[in-house]
Amino acid sequence: MRTIPIPVDVSKLHITCAKAARPRLVNKETGEIKRDRDGNTMYEVTLLIEDDNGRMELVKVSTTPEPPISPGDEVVPVGLVGYVWEQAGRWGISYRAQSFLPATAAAYGAGAER
C-alpha cells in the first residue's frame, strides 16, 4: 500500500499537550529509538484534541526535533498530516507534524494576517 499524507485542518480544533515529548521506540524490548530519513531522533507527543462539539480524543503525533512544549500547553501543530496504515489485518492512522506553536502565537499570527 502506498502511503499518501493527508493534511489535517486544525483551524477549528482546540489542542492541548497531554503528555510531554519522548523518543519514539522501534522496539520496546531492545529500546531501539526510531529515526527519520536524515538520522534524527523521532519524538512522540500525546495531544488532547477537542472539536467545536466538545468531542475529545487523545492522539499521538510524531515530530522531529524535540518540541519545546509541556503538558497543559495549548498548541497548534504546524504541517499536521495523517497517514493510513495497515498491518496484519489491522489498520489505523498515524500523525506527524513539522513543529508546534503555542496557540496564543498562532492566534496572534492569524489575526495579524486579516
TITIFI-478342 format. One record per atom (N, C-alpha, C, O): residue number from 1; residue in one letter; atom name; x negated, y negated, z negated. Coordinates in nm, 3 decimals. Layout:
# TITIFI-478342
NUM,A,CA,X,Y,Z
...
//
This chain:
# TITIFI-478342
1,M,N,-0.085,0.118,0.000
1,M,CA,0.000,0.000,0.000
1,M,C,-0.089,-0.125,0.000
1,M,O,-0.184,-0.134,-0.078
2,R,N,-0.059,-0.218,0.087
2,R,CA,-0.134,-0.342,0.096
2,R,C,-0.085,-0.439,-0.013
2,R,O,0.036,-0.452,-0.035
3,T,N,-0.177,-0.505,-0.079
3,T,CA,-0.141,-0.596,-0.186
3,T,C,-0.133,-0.738,-0.131
3,T,O,-0.232,-0.793,-0.083
4,I,N,-0.015,-0.797,-0.139
4,I,CA,0.007,-0.933,-0.092
4,I,C,0.044,-1.019,-0.213
4,I,O,0.140,-0.988,-0.283
5,P,N,-0.031,-1.129,-0.238
5,P,CA,0.003,-1.215,-0.351
5,P,C,0.135,-1.287,-0.330
5,P,O,0.162,-1.340,-0.222
6,I,N,0.217,-1.289,-0.434
6,I,CA,0.347,-1.356,-0.430
6,I,C,0.339,-1.478,-0.522
6,I,O,0.328,-1.462,-0.643
7,P,N,0.345,-1.601,-0.467
7,P,CA,0.336,-1.721,-0.551
7,P,C,0.454,-1.729,-0.648
7,P,O,0.567,-1.695,-0.614
8,V,N,0.426,-1.776,-0.770
8,V,CA,0.529,-1.791,-0.873
8,V,C,0.550,-1.940,-0.898
8,V,O,0.456,-2.012,-0.930
9,D,N,0.677,-1.986,-0.885
9,D,CA,0.712,-2.125,-0.913
9,D,C,0.733,-2.140,-1.063
9,D,O,0.831,-2.088,-1.117
10,V,N,0.642,-2.210,-1.130
10,V,CA,0.650,-2.224,-1.276
10,V,C,0.716,-2.356,-1.317
10,V,O,0.721,-2.388,-1.436
11,S,N,0.765,-2.434,-1.220
11,S,CA,0.817,-2.567,-1.250
11,S,C,0.939,-2.568,-1.343
11,S,O,0.962,-2.668,-1.411
12,K,N,1.016,-2.461,-1.347
12,K,CA,1.135,-2.458,-1.432
12,K,C,1.120,-2.361,-1.549
12,K,O,1.219,-2.318,-1.608
13,L,N,0.996,-2.327,-1.581
13,L,CA,0.969,-2.235,-1.690
13,L,C,0.899,-2.305,-1.804
13,L,O,0.820,-2.397,-1.783
14,H,N,0.930,-2.263,-1.925
14,H,CA,0.862,-2.311,-2.045
14,H,C,0.766,-2.199,-2.086
14,H,O,0.810,-2.088,-2.118
15,I,N,0.635,-2.226,-2.085
15,I,CA,0.536,-2.121,-2.105
15,I,C,0.449,-2.153,-2.226
15,I,O,0.392,-2.262,-2.236
16,T,N,0.439,-2.057,-2.317
16,T,CA,0.360,-2.071,-2.439
16,T,C,0.261,-1.957,-2.449
16,T,O,0.295,-1.842,-2.421
17,C,N,0.138,-1.988,-2.487
17,C,CA,0.038,-1.884,-2.509
17,C,C,0.077,-1.807,-2.635
17,C,O,0.089,-1.864,-2.743
18,A,N,0.098,-1.676,-2.620
18,A,CA,0.139,-1.592,-2.733
18,A,C,0.020,-1.522,-2.798
18,A,O,0.021,-1.494,-2.918
19,K,N,-0.083,-1.492,-2.718
19,K,CA,-0.200,-1.420,-2.768
19,K,C,-0.322,-1.472,-2.695
19,K,O,-0.321,-1.486,-2.573
20,A,N,-0.427,-1.500,-2.768
20,A,CA,-0.548,-1.557,-2.710
20,A,C,-0.609,-1.466,-2.604
20,A,O,-0.586,-1.345,-2.602
21,A,N,-0.687,-1.527,-2.516
21,A,CA,-0.754,-1.453,-2.409
21,A,C,-0.852,-1.352,-2.468
21,A,O,-0.918,-1.377,-2.569
22,R,N,-0.857,-1.236,-2.402
22,R,CA,-0.955,-1.134,-2.441
22,R,C,-1.002,-1.066,-2.313
22,R,O,-0.928,-1.061,-2.215
23,P,N,-1.123,-1.013,-2.313
23,P,CA,-1.170,-0.946,-2.192
23,P,C,-1.078,-0.830,-2.157
23,P,O,-1.032,-0.756,-2.244
24,R,N,-1.051,-0.816,-2.027
24,R,CA,-0.965,-0.708,-1.979
24,R,C,-1.049,-0.582,-1.963
24,R,O,-1.159,-0.587,-1.908
25,L,N,-0.997,-0.470,-2.010
25,L,CA,-1.070,-0.344,-2.006
25,L,C,-1.029,-0.259,-1.886
25,L,O,-0.912,-0.253,-1.850
26,V,N,-1.129,-0.193,-1.826
26,V,CA,-1.103,-0.097,-1.720
26,V,C,-1.069,0.036,-1.786
26,V,O,-0.979,0.108,-1.742
27,N,N,-1.143,0.069,-1.893
27,N,CA,-1.128,0.196,-1.961
27,N,C,-1.135,0.172,-2.111
27,N,O,-1.238,0.129,-2.162
28,K,N,-1.026,0.199,-2.182
28,K,CA,-1.022,0.176,-2.326
28,K,C,-1.118,0.267,-2.402
28,K,O,-1.175,0.227,-2.504
29,E,N,-1.138,0.389,-2.352
29,E,CA,-1.224,0.484,-2.420
29,E,C,-1.372,0.445,-2.414
29,E,O,-1.445,0.460,-2.512
30,T,N,-1.415,0.394,-2.299
30,T,CA,-1.556,0.356,-2.284
30,T,C,-1.581,0.210,-2.316
30,T,O,-1.695,0.170,-2.340
31,G,N,-1.474,0.129,-2.318
31,G,CA,-1.489,-0.014,-2.344
31,G,C,-1.539,-0.092,-2.223
31,G,O,-1.580,-0.207,-2.237
32,E,N,-1.536,-0.030,-2.105
32,E,CA,-1.583,-0.098,-1.984
32,E,C,-1.493,-0.217,-1.953
32,E,O,-1.371,-0.205,-1.950
33,I,N,-1.556,-0.332,-1.929
33,I,CA,-1.485,-0.457,-1.904
33,I,C,-1.464,-0.476,-1.754
33,I,O,-1.555,-0.452,-1.674
34,K,N,-1.343,-0.518,-1.717
34,K,CA,-1.311,-0.541,-1.576
34,K,C,-1.378,-0.670,-1.529
34,K,O,-1.386,-0.769,-1.601
35,R,N,-1.427,-0.665,-1.405
35,R,CA,-1.493,-0.780,-1.344
35,R,C,-1.430,-0.809,-1.208
35,R,O,-1.377,-0.719,-1.143
36,D,N,-1.435,-0.936,-1.166
36,D,CA,-1.382,-0.972,-1.035
36,D,C,-1.487,-0.944,-0.928
36,D,O,-1.594,-0.891,-0.958
37,R,N,-1.457,-0.979,-0.804
37,R,CA,-1.548,-0.952,-0.691
37,R,C,-1.686,-1.015,-0.709
37,R,O,-1.786,-0.962,-0.662
38,D,N,-1.689,-1.129,-0.779
38,D,CA,-1.815,-1.201,-0.799
38,D,C,-1.890,-1.157,-0.924
38,D,O,-1.995,-1.212,-0.956
39,G,N,-1.836,-1.057,-0.995
39,G,CA,-1.902,-1.006,-1.115
39,G,C,-1.866,-1.079,-1.243
39,G,O,-1.924,-1.051,-1.347
40,N,N,-1.770,-1.173,-1.236
40,N,CA,-1.727,-1.247,-1.355
40,N,C,-1.632,-1.163,-1.439
40,N,O,-1.551,-1.087,-1.385
41,T,N,-1.641,-1.177,-1.570
41,T,CA,-1.552,-1.107,-1.662
41,T,C,-1.409,-1.155,-1.641
41,T,O,-1.382,-1.275,-1.635
42,M,N,-1.316,-1.059,-1.631
42,M,CA,-1.173,-1.091,-1.621
42,M,C,-1.116,-1.099,-1.763
42,M,O,-1.147,-1.015,-1.848
43,Y,N,-1.033,-1.198,-1.786
43,Y,CA,-0.968,-1.215,-1.916
43,Y,C,-0.818,-1.195,-1.900
43,Y,O,-0.761,-1.217,-1.793
44,E,N,-0.755,-1.151,-2.008
44,E,CA,-0.611,-1.129,-2.010
44,E,C,-0.550,-1.217,-2.118
44,E,O,-0.595,-1.215,-2.233
45,V,N,-0.447,-1.294,-2.080
45,V,CA,-0.377,-1.382,-2.173
45,V,C,-0.232,-1.336,-2.178
45,V,O,-0.171,-1.310,-2.074
46,T,N,-0.176,-1.327,-2.298
46,T,CA,-0.035,-1.292,-2.312
46,T,C,0.044,-1.422,-2.328
46,T,O,0.017,-1.503,-2.416
47,L,N,0.143,-1.440,-2.240
47,L,CA,0.225,-1.561,-2.239
47,L,C,0.369,-1.527,-2.273
47,L,O,0.420,-1.421,-2.236
48,L,N,0.435,-1.618,-2.342
48,L,CA,0.580,-1.609,-2.365
48,L,C,0.643,-1.705,-2.265
48,L,O,0.620,-1.826,-2.270
49,I,N,0.722,-1.651,-2.173
49,I,CA,0.783,-1.731,-2.067
49,I,C,0.933,-1.738,-2.090
49,I,O,0.999,-1.635,-2.107
50,E,N,0.986,-1.860,-2.091
50,E,CA,1.129,-1.882,-2.113
50,E,C,1.186,-1.960,-1.995
50,E,O,1.127,-2.059,-1.950
51,D,N,1.302,-1.916,-1.944
51,D,CA,1.366,-1.986,-1.833
51,D,C,1.471,-2.083,-1.886
51,D,O,1.491,-2.095,-2.007
52,D,N,1.539,-2.152,-1.794
52,D,CA,1.641,-2.252,-1.832
52,D,C,1.760,-2.192,-1.906
52,D,O,1.830,-2.263,-1.978
53,N,N,1.783,-2.061,-1.891
53,N,CA,1.896,-1.995,-1.956
53,N,C,1.859,-1.938,-2.093
53,N,O,1.942,-1.875,-2.158
54,G,N,1.735,-1.959,-2.137
54,G,CA,1.692,-1.911,-2.267
54,G,C,1.641,-1.767,-2.267
54,G,O,1.610,-1.713,-2.373
55,R,N,1.633,-1.705,-2.150
55,R,CA,1.578,-1.569,-2.143
55,R,C,1.427,-1.577,-2.159
55,R,O,1.362,-1.664,-2.101
56,M,N,1.372,-1.484,-2.237
56,M,CA,1.229,-1.485,-2.264
56,M,C,1.167,-1.351,-2.230
56,M,O,1.231,-1.246,-2.241
57,E,N,1.041,-1.357,-2.190
57,E,CA,0.968,-1.235,-2.158
57,E,C,0.821,-1.257,-2.188
57,E,O,0.766,-1.365,-2.164
58,L,N,0.757,-1.153,-2.242
58,L,CA,0.612,-1.157,-2.261
58,L,C,0.547,-1.105,-2.133
58,L,O,0.585,-1.001,-2.081
59,V,N,0.448,-1.179,-2.084
59,V,CA,0.380,-1.144,-1.960
59,V,C,0.230,-1.156,-1.981
59,V,O,0.182,-1.254,-2.038
60,K,N,0.156,-1.056,-1.934
60,K,CA,0.011,-1.062,-1.939
60,K,C,-0.039,-1.117,-1.807
60,K,O,0.002,-1.072,-1.700
61,V,N,-0.129,-1.214,-1.814
61,V,CA,-0.184,-1.279,-1.695
61,V,C,-0.335,-1.270,-1.698
61,V,O,-0.398,-1.302,-1.799
62,S,N,-0.394,-1.225,-1.588
62,S,CA,-0.539,-1.217,-1.575
62,S,C,-0.594,-1.347,-1.521
62,S,O,-0.528,-1.415,-1.443
63,T,N,-0.715,-1.381,-1.561
63,T,CA,-0.781,-1.502,-1.513
63,T,C,-0.930,-1.491,-1.536
63,T,O,-0.977,-1.408,-1.614
64,T,N,-1.003,-1.575,-1.469
64,T,CA,-1.146,-1.591,-1.493
64,T,C,-1.180,-1.735,-1.459
64,T,O,-1.129,-1.784,-1.358
65,P,N,-1.260,-1.805,-1.533
65,P,CA,-1.328,-1.769,-1.656
65,P,C,-1.232,-1.773,-1.776
65,P,O,-1.112,-1.796,-1.759
66,E,N,-1.286,-1.751,-1.895
66,E,CA,-1.204,-1.751,-2.016
66,E,C,-1.136,-1.887,-2.032
66,E,O,-1.204,-1.989,-2.036
67,P,N,-1.002,-1.889,-2.042
67,P,CA,-0.932,-2.017,-2.054
67,P,C,-0.942,-2.074,-2.196
67,P,O,-0.939,-1.999,-2.293
68,P,N,-0.953,-2.207,-2.207
68,P,CA,-0.963,-2.270,-2.339
68,P,C,-0.825,-2.295,-2.400
68,P,O,-0.790,-2.410,-2.428
69,I,N,-0.747,-2.189,-2.419
69,I,CA,-0.614,-2.202,-2.477
69,I,C,-0.603,-2.112,-2.599
69,I,O,-0.675,-2.012,-2.611
70,S,N,-0.512,-2.147,-2.688
70,S,CA,-0.493,-2.072,-2.813
70,S,C,-0.346,-2.038,-2.830
70,S,O,-0.260,-2.101,-2.769
71,P,N,-0.316,-1.937,-2.913
71,P,CA,-0.176,-1.905,-2.940
71,P,C,-0.099,-2.029,-2.989
71,P,O,-0.148,-2.104,-3.074
72,G,N,0.020,-2.048,-2.934
72,G,CA,0.102,-2.162,-2.970
72,G,C,0.091,-2.278,-2.872
72,G,O,0.177,-2.366,-2.870
73,D,N,-0.015,-2.280,-2.790
73,D,CA,-0.031,-2.387,-2.691
73,D,C,0.073,-2.373,-2.580
73,D,O,0.095,-2.263,-2.529
74,E,N,0.135,-2.484,-2.543
74,E,CA,0.223,-2.484,-2.427
74,E,C,0.135,-2.509,-2.306
74,E,O,0.057,-2.605,-2.303
75,V,N,0.146,-2.421,-2.205
75,V,CA,0.056,-2.425,-2.091
75,V,C,0.130,-2.417,-1.959
75,V,O,0.248,-2.381,-1.954
76,V,N,0.059,-2.451,-1.853
76,V,CA,0.108,-2.433,-1.717
76,V,C,0.001,-2.355,-1.641
76,V,O,-0.110,-2.406,-1.622
77,P,N,0.032,-2.234,-1.597
77,P,CA,-0.065,-2.159,-1.517
77,P,C,-0.077,-2.221,-1.378
77,P,O,0.023,-2.245,-1.310
78,V,N,-0.199,-2.245,-1.336
78,V,CA,-0.226,-2.302,-1.203
78,V,C,-0.252,-2.186,-1.107
78,V,O,-0.331,-2.097,-1.135
79,G,N,-0.183,-2.190,-0.993
79,G,CA,-0.203,-2.086,-0.892
79,G,C,-0.157,-1.948,-0.936
79,G,O,-0.220,-1.848,-0.902
80,L,N,-0.048,-1.942,-1.012
80,L,CA,0.002,-1.813,-1.061
80,L,C,0.061,-1.732,-0.945
80,L,O,0.147,-1.781,-0.871
81,V,N,0.014,-1.609,-0.931
81,V,CA,0.066,-1.518,-0.829
81,V,C,0.094,-1.383,-0.893
81,V,O,0.032,-1.345,-0.992
82,G,N,0.188,-1.311,-0.834
82,G,CA,0.220,-1.175,-0.877
82,G,C,0.180,-1.077,-0.770
82,G,O,0.184,-1.108,-0.651
83,Y,N,0.141,-0.959,-0.811
83,Y,CA,0.105,-0.850,-0.719
83,Y,C,0.186,-0.727,-0.757
83,Y,O,0.184,-0.685,-0.872
84,V,N,0.257,-0.670,-0.661
84,V,CA,0.330,-0.546,-0.687
84,V,C,0.231,-0.431,-0.679
84,V,O,0.149,-0.425,-0.587
85,W,N,0.239,-0.339,-0.775
85,W,CA,0.150,-0.222,-0.774
85,W,C,0.233,-0.095,-0.790
85,W,O,0.343,-0.097,-0.843
86,E,N,0.176,0.015,-0.742
86,E,CA,0.239,0.146,-0.757
86,E,C,0.130,0.249,-0.781
86,E,O,0.027,0.249,-0.714
87,Q,N,0.154,0.337,-0.878
87,Q,CA,0.056,0.439,-0.910
87,Q,C,0.129,0.559,-0.972
87,Q,O,0.199,0.545,-1.072
88,A,N,0.110,0.674,-0.913
88,A,CA,0.167,0.799,-0.964
88,A,C,0.318,0.789,-0.986
88,A,O,0.370,0.837,-1.086
89,G,N,0.389,0.726,-0.890
89,G,CA,0.534,0.717,-0.901
89,G,C,0.584,0.605,-0.990
89,G,O,0.705,0.586,-1.002
90,R,N,0.495,0.531,-1.053
90,R,CA,0.533,0.416,-1.137
90,R,C,0.496,0.289,-1.061
90,R,O,0.406,0.291,-0.977
91,W,N,0.566,0.180,-1.091
91,W,CA,0.533,0.054,-1.027
91,W,C,0.556,-0.061,-1.123
91,W,O,0.621,-0.045,-1.226
92,G,N,0.503,-0.175,-1.088
92,G,CA,0.521,-0.293,-1.170
92,G,C,0.465,-0.415,-1.098
92,G,O,0.433,-0.408,-0.980
93,I,N,0.454,-0.525,-1.171
93,I,CA,0.398,-0.648,-1.117
93,I,C,0.287,-0.694,-1.210
93,I,O,0.308,-0.706,-1.331
94,S,N,0.171,-0.720,-1.154
94,S,CA,0.063,-0.778,-1.233
94,S,C,0.050,-0.924,-1.191
94,S,O,0.083,-0.960,-1.079
95,Y,N,0.001,-1.007,-1.283
95,Y,CA,-0.008,-1.150,-1.258
95,Y,C,-0.151,-1.199,-1.274
95,Y,O,-0.228,-1.146,-1.354
96,R,N,-0.185,-1.301,-1.193
96,R,CA,-0.317,-1.362,-1.203
96,R,C,-0.300,-1.513,-1.182
96,R,O,-0.221,-1.557,-1.099
97,A,N,-0.376,-1.591,-1.259
97,A,CA,-0.375,-1.737,-1.246
97,A,C,-0.517,-1.786,-1.223
97,A,O,-0.614,-1.725,-1.269
98,Q,N,-0.530,-1.897,-1.150
98,Q,CA,-0.661,-1.955,-1.126
98,Q,C,-0.714,-2.021,-1.253
98,Q,O,-0.832,-2.012,-1.284
99,S,N,-0.624,-2.088,-1.326
99,S,CA,-0.661,-2.157,-1.450
99,S,C,-0.534,-2.193,-1.526
99,S,O,-0.423,-2.162,-1.482
100,F,N,-0.551,-2.260,-1.640
100,F,CA,-0.438,-2.305,-1.721
100,F,C,-0.458,-2.451,-1.759
100,F,O,-0.569,-2.494,-1.791
101,L,N,-0.349,-2.527,-1.756
101,L,CA,-0.349,-2.666,-1.800
101,L,C,-0.258,-2.679,-1.921
101,L,O,-0.160,-2.605,-1.933
102,P,N,-0.289,-2.772,-2.012
102,P,CA,-0.193,-2.800,-2.119
102,P,C,-0.065,-2.853,-2.056
102,P,O,-0.071,-2.930,-1.960
103,A,N,0.051,-2.814,-2.107
103,A,CA,0.179,-2.856,-2.049
103,A,C,0.192,-3.006,-2.048
103,A,O,0.252,-3.061,-1.955
104,T,N,0.139,-3.076,-2.149
104,T,CA,0.150,-3.222,-2.153
104,T,C,0.071,-3.286,-2.040
104,T,O,0.117,-3.384,-1.981
105,A,N,-0.047,-3.234,-2.009
105,A,CA,-0.129,-3.288,-1.900
105,A,C,-0.062,-3.262,-1.766
105,A,O,-0.062,-3.348,-1.679
106,A,N,-0.003,-3.144,-1.750
106,A,CA,0.065,-3.111,-1.625
106,A,C,0.188,-3.199,-1.605
106,A,O,0.215,-3.245,-1.494
107,A,N,0.262,-3.224,-1.713
107,A,CA,0.381,-3.308,-1.704
107,A,C,0.341,-3.452,-1.671
107,A,O,0.408,-3.520,-1.594
108,Y,N,0.231,-3.499,-1.730
108,Y,CA,0.183,-3.634,-1.704
108,Y,C,0.142,-3.646,-1.557
108,Y,O,0.172,-3.747,-1.492
109,G,N,0.073,-3.543,-1.505
109,G,CA,0.031,-3.544,-1.365
109,G,C,0.149,-3.546,-1.271
109,G,O,0.145,-3.615,-1.169
110,A,N,0.253,-3.471,-1.303
110,A,CA,0.373,-3.464,-1.219
110,A,C,0.445,-3.599,-1.221
110,A,O,0.496,-3.645,-1.119
111,G,N,0.449,-3.662,-1.338
111,G,CA,0.515,-3.790,-1.350
111,G,C,0.440,-3.899,-1.276
111,G,O,0.501,-3.991,-1.221
112,A,N,0.308,-3.889,-1.272
112,A,CA,0.226,-3.989,-1.207
112,A,C,0.242,-3.982,-1.055
112,A,O,0.223,-4.082,-0.985
113,E,N,0.277,-3.864,-1.003
113,E,CA,0.289,-3.848,-0.860
113,E,C,0.420,-3.905,-0.807
113,E,O,0.431,-3.936,-0.688
114,R,N,0.517,-3.920,-0.892
114,R,CA,0.650,-3.965,-0.848
114,R,C,0.654,-4.114,-0.823
114,R,O,0.758,-4.167,-0.786
//
